[in-house]
């Protein structure tokens, strides 16, 4: 349920009360939406009878599988599978925060990247605040933008297939979310750190730059 202040914020972003039920349905039944979860993406990229060592460039998968240390950790975790393993999740978030030099509250673990990507689009985009992405690029965010009637602006990649960050920043003075997938999906190409730093430093006021390195 949205409180009064949250309703005012949504109205300021271009939503009316007619949208509240629609947004609530995203939160309450998001896992059932075709654009929302990892399961839907897995189904789209599924290939029957695929060799074990095949490389699938459309799904960002690692054909080598987990490292021995990860497999050992999974094996140890399985013995506690009868309980909700919150402590392990908290410990991971705190460790990552310590490594990156940020507050632990700045780290939010998710089972896959689709959920935070879609939630970011729902949070920062609106009918008056478009979603800016590369073309070709990872399409999941555009699906969420379409659901809330936010415009998606597709900016062609550069000749080296990196993100054209200057064109993306200039694409809209009211951009809600500027999305950089790095390495890009489906091209697998890298956008330089200096270009990303430029985008963050020069983005329109109020816009959010989201870096997806899944």
Residue pairs with C-beta under 8 A, 6 or more apart in sequence:
1 24
2 10
2 20
2 23
2 24
7 17
7 20
10 19
10 20
10 23
11 17
13 126
13 128
13 129
14 126
14 127
14 128
14 129
15 23
15 126
15 127
19 148
22 148
23 122
23 148
26 33
26 36
26 122
26 147
30 36
30 37
30 115
30 118
31 37
31 39
33 147
34 40
34 143
35 118
35 140
35 143
35 144
35 146
35 147
36 114
36 115
36 118
36 144
37 112
37 114
37 115
38 111
38 112
38 113
38 114
38 115
40 114
41 59
41 114
41 140
42 59
45 56
45 58
45 59
47 54
47 56
50 56
53 63
54 63
55 61
55 63
56 63
57 186
57 188
58 185
58 186
60 185
60 214
66 74
77 85
77 88
89 109
92 109
93 104
93 107
93 108
93 109
94 104
94 107
96 107
97 103
97 104
97 106
97 107
98 104
100 107
108 116
110 116
113 212
113 214
114 140
117 140
117 141
117 144
117 179
117 210
117 212
118 140
118 141
118 143
118 144
120 141
120 177
120 208
120 210
121 131
121 141
121 144
121 145
121 148
121 150
121 176
121 177
122 144
122 148
124 176
124 177
124 208
125 131
125 144
125 145
125 148
125 150
125 176
125 177
126 148
126 150
126 176
127 148
127 149
127 150
127 151
128 174
129 150
129 174
129 175
129 176
129 177
130 145
130 150
130 151
130 152
130 153
130 171
130 172
130 174
130 175
130 176
131 141
131 142
131 144
131 145
131 150
131 151
131 152
131 153
131 175
131 176
131 177
131 179
132 152
132 153
132 155
132 168
132 171
132 172
132 175
132 177
132 178
132 179
133 141
133 142
133 152
133 153
133 154
133 155
133 179
133 181
134 154
134 155
134 156
134 157
134 163
134 164
134 168
134 179
134 180
134 181
134 184
135 154
135 155
135 156
135 157
136 157
136 184
136 186
136 187
137 154
137 157
137 179
137 181
137 184
137 185
138 179
138 181
138 184
138 185
138 186
138 212
141 152
141 177
141 179
142 152
142 154
145 151
145 152
146 152
150 176
153 171
153 172
153 175
155 163
155 164
155 167
155 168
155 171
156 164
156 167
157 163
157 164
157 184
157 187
157 189
158 164
160 189
161 184
161 187
161 189
162 184
162 189
162 190
162 191
162 192
162 195
163 180
163 182
163 184
163 191
163 195
165 180
165 191
165 195
165 196
165 198
165 199
166 198
166 202
168 178
168 180
168 199
169 178
169 199
169 202
169 203
169 204
171 178
172 204
173 204
174 204
174 206
174 207
175 203
175 204
175 207
176 207
176 208
177 207
177 208
177 209
177 210
178 199
178 203
178 207
178 208
178 209
178 210
179 210
179 212
180 191
180 196
180 199
180 209
180 210
180 211
180 212
181 212
182 190
182 191
182 196
182 211
182 212
182 213
183 189
183 190
183 213
184 190
184 191
196 209
196 211
199 209
200 209
203 209
